[in-house]
Amino acid sequence: MYTLECINLYKRYDKNRNVIENLNLKIPEGKIVGLLGPNGCGKTTLIKMAAGLLQPTSGQILVCQKPVSDITNSYISYLPERTYFDSSMKVSQLIDFFEEFYSDYDRARTLHMLRDLGIDANMRLKTLSKGTKEKVQLVMVMSRNAKLYMLDEPIGGVDPAARDYILNTIISNYNPNATVLITTHLISDVEKLLDEFFFIGYGGAILRSGNADQVRETEGKSLDQIFREEFRCSVNY
């Protein structure tokens, strides 16, 4: 079964340029998948369409074999590229909100991860550093028992010392029958997590995809090396 499917998908913001052009991909359940490409190639646009925040110009997106709707939105735990929580709230109030709003939310998982990170639930979000706020947001997202976790640049704003913890959090705190989709251009940091990958170019073109371990073994190179070779002519990378 595929958790996420894109069928002849287009997204155009103006008449002269398609951000996503005729994208077709299938992402299977039970995998950690990297959607890997340079900034501006349409990764965030795709994630937002799957989450129902943007409408495709044409084509179709299926989540768990259903068109995007309020029902499929309930299957998704989404980490946007930027923090969006009300900064006046305490972390504990955020926990209460998630518990009331999401039926699949695991409060005990949140408290465990916050303790590991040394984050006091009585602190207000506005008193936390940018990196700590992003950690809190990731903790909340990974505390749901979702079918599809969509993580948009989950390590882009945190210090290198915290990246290993965050990546281990992703591995150890998701439903193994679910799918984790990670968008990033920081390939070297995330590639050890990935089961499958897609290299996405400008216009949303899939330039290459496959099983991460098999490609590394066959080519004798890391995904990061292969990615840099694939995109070496891109001025935006």
N, C-alpha and C positions, 0 to 999 in steps of 0.2 A: 504493500500500500504506500502511496505517496502522500506525504503530509502537505507539501506545497507544489502546485503545478502552475506554470505560466504557459498560456497557449496563444501564439500569434499576438503577443502583447505589445502595444504601443502607448507611449505617453509623450504628448507634445505640449509645451508651455506656450509656444508661439508658432506661427505658420511656417517658419523657416527652419525649425530644428526639432528633431525628435530626441528627447532625452533617453527614451527606451524605444528601440525600433525592432519589431518582429522578434521579440524574445520568446524562446521556447526552452523550458527546463523542467525537470522533475526531480524533486528532493525526497528521498525515501525516509520512512519513519525509523526511529531508533538509531539515528546517526548524528554526529557532530560535523556540520558542513560549513566550509568557509566560502563565502562569496567575496572574492579577492580582486581588487582593482584599484587604480589610482583615484585620487580625489576628483570628483566631477563626472564620474563615468555612469552614474545612475543608481548606485547601490542604495542610497537612502531613499530615493524615489521609489524603488521597487519595494523596499520594506514598508514604506508608508502606504502604498497601494494594497499590499497584503493585509495591513492592519486596518484598512478601510478609511484611512485619513486622506487619501487622494483617490480620485476616480481615473481609471484608464481612459485614454482617448479611444482605444479600440482593443479588442482581444479579451481574454478572460484569465482570471486568477481563481484557482480552486484551493481551498484549505480543507484538508481531510476529505477531499472529493466533493466539497460543497462550495458554491459561489460565495464570495465575500459578503457577509451579512452580520447582524448582531449575534447570530448563533456562532459563526466562525470566530468572531472577535472574542467570545468567551473561551475559545480553545487556546488563545494566544497570550503569552506573557512577553511584553514588548519593552525593550530598553532603548529609548531614543538616544541620539548622539548628545543631546544637551539635557541637563537636569530640568525638571518641570514641577517639582513639588513646591508647595507654599512654604516659603522660607520662615514664616512666622510660627509654623508648627513645631512642636517637639517631635523627636523621633518616636516616642511612645504614642503620640496622637496619630502619627502616620500608621503605626502598627494597628491601632484600633480601627482606623479607616479601612485598611486593607482587609482586616478580618471581617468587617461588616459588609464590604462591597464584593469580595471574591469568595465564592463558596469553596474554591480549591486552595485557599491560602493556609499555610502551615505556620502558625505563630511561633511554635517551639523552635522551628528551623531558623527563623529570623533571630530569635534571642540567642541561640547558639552561635550563629555567625557574628552577631554584634559583639558578643563576649570575646570571640577569637580575635576580632579586630580592635578590641579595646575601645569600642564606641559606647558612650553612656546614653541610654535611651531617654534620659531626662534632658538632654541637651536640645536646644532649638537649632533647627537647620541653619539659620542665618549666622550662628556662631561657629559653624564648622567650616573648615577649609574646602576649597573647590574639590580637591581629590577625595576628601572624606565624604562629602555630599554624594559624589559619584559612587563611592563604595556602598553607601546606604541605599542608593537607588538600585544598584546591582543586587544587593542582599534582598530587597523587597521583591524584585523580579524573579529571582531564583527560589524564593520561598513559596511560590505557587506550584501546584502539580498540574502544569499545563501540558498540552499536546505539542505545542510549537513555541519554542523560545526564540525570539528574534532580537539579537543583540547588535546594535549599531555602534561600532567602534567602542567596544566595552573597556579597552585599556588605553584609549587615546589620551585621556586627561589625567592619568595617575602616574605617580613616580615609579621608576623601574623596580624599586624594592618591593612595591606592593603588587606588581603584576603577577608574580608567581602565585601569591595567595588568591588573587582574583581568578586566575585560570584554574587553579585547583578547586575553587568554589564552584565554577561552572561544571567541572567534571563530576564532582561528588554530590551535587545538590539538584540534579535534574532527574526526572522520571526516565528510566532507561528505555521505555517504550516510546518516548517522545523524540522530537527532533530539535536540535539546537542549530540555529543558523546565525553565523557570526559574519558581519561585514567588517572589513578592515583593509588597510594598506600596510599594516605592520606585520608582515608575513612571518618573520623569524620568531616573533613572540608567541604566535598562536598555532604554528603548524604542527607542533607536537600533540595538540589536542585533536586534530582533524582526522575524520574517517574519509571524507570525500571533499573535493574542492571544485570550484568553478572560477576560472579567470575571466573577469568581465571587463571589456574594453569600452571605449567611448561609443555612445549610442546603445549601450546595453548588450553589445555583441558578446556571446560566449566564445572566447578564443581557445579555451582548452578546459577540459574537465576530466575527472577520474578519481581513482582510489589513491589517497595520498601515499600510503606505504608502497604500493606497487610502482607508482611513478618514481619515487625516490630510489627504489631498488633498481629499476630498469635503467634509469639515467645516471645513477651514481651522484646525484646532486640533491641539495635541499630544495624544497618548494620555493624558498626565498631566492635562491640562485636562479631557478627556472623562471620565476616571476620577473626578476630583474632583466633577464635576457629577453623575455617576451615584450617587456615594456621599455626597453632601453632607449627607444627613439621618442618616447613620450616626454614632452617638455614639462608636463604637469606632474610628473612623478618625482 
